[in-house]
Amino acid sequence: MKNFDINNIRADFPLLKREVNGKPLVYLDNGATTQKPQVVIDALVNYYTDMNANVHRGVHYLSQISTDAFEVTRQKVQSFINAEHDYEIIITKGTTDSINLVAQCFGQAFIDKDDEIIISAMEHHSNIVPWQMLCDAKGAVLKVIPMNDHGDLDMEAYKALLSAKTKIVSVTYVSNSLGTINPIEEIIALAHSNNTPVLVDAAQAVQHIALDVQKLDADFLVFSGHKMYAPTGVGVLYGKEKWLNAMPPYQGGGDMIKDVTFEKTTYNELPFKFEAGTPNIEAGICLAHAIDYINEIGLDAIQKYEDDLLAYATAEILKIEGVRIIGTANKKSSVLSFIVDGIHPYDIGVILDKLGIAVRTGHHCAQPVMAQFEIPGTVRASLAMYNTKEDIDTFIKGLQRAVTMLK
Ligand code: PLP
């Protein structure tokens, strides 16, 4: 492994040292958001201590250095996901913002009445609702790729859904509620053989799996900074140049224009056409530092480490009577979702919290998934590179205690 030293990694994350409810914190809610390494926190403080100024607009020194630092992020993201051009990287507020951008702008240009949009049965609400809103506005139809009870997509059903009416496919790479890693290359190849572009929701993939948008041949790919060790309020939309150029702008305002008169406005070129208004500059700058941090350790090493940890956690949890794992796909990443017979997930979450163990309980913004499994929600432990076997042992011990108390 490149630089994978778990003790060094843990030492880089100051929040992991704190106690919660008098116990050392065990943070297993990384699918919701990750903790931040000191280099990212330092970059945030440094921005306000040393360079705060608006970007893309000033000739003065501070504006230039903050613009340069912000634009470094675009280049880092470009090489991180291997995009062909830096102007194919649009800096957004996050995954949700990126998907809404595509739904609205692609929708305006390419979706008409009775057209079809394909998503999957395991999408986060962020990859359902924007498309429903578009369908409502345009009279288009939302189609859903079904999944089986392991959480694997039914690829035959997907093939059958693709038709001349299909205008876009929008699917998650990794499910936040089940952990399934979808066969995204095959999903894209099949869509392309139908002349249909694909949006990949990489919110739960980008921090675990090395991405190459050219190799995947993704038309759009989106993710959030805060789930990959950067601050909240920043995210990415990658789009192929040909699609971004063919789409109208998202929001109107500063930065996205070339010329404005009261009679007519002409729009800026990529990427600025899609970046109206002052961005979250400090978070944007910090995203570059988070990418450097991940690269330093290496995503292959991170993935291997997290896979081993997930396998260990899965084996351990199955020793507890009454546990049922929700999401048992062949290929999984970093998510252990489960229920315990006769116990509400919320009650388990409350007891684990008392023990300093942070997990997520509820529907994980994936209510249709919960409906398919006929459950109100799950308990979800989601892993990051800084979690350890000791974290898992503490969690399993806490869970055993919770189960004994609540049975
Ligand atoms: N898509 C997936 C798969 C997610 O897991 C999430 C967040 O949990 C989102 C989209 C939305 O991300 P954000 O809230 O950062 O916009």
Residues whose N, C-alpha, C, O or C-beta is under 5 A from the ligand:
A	BS01	PLP	G31 G94 T95 T96 D97 H124 S126 T172 V174 N176 D201 A203 Q204 S224
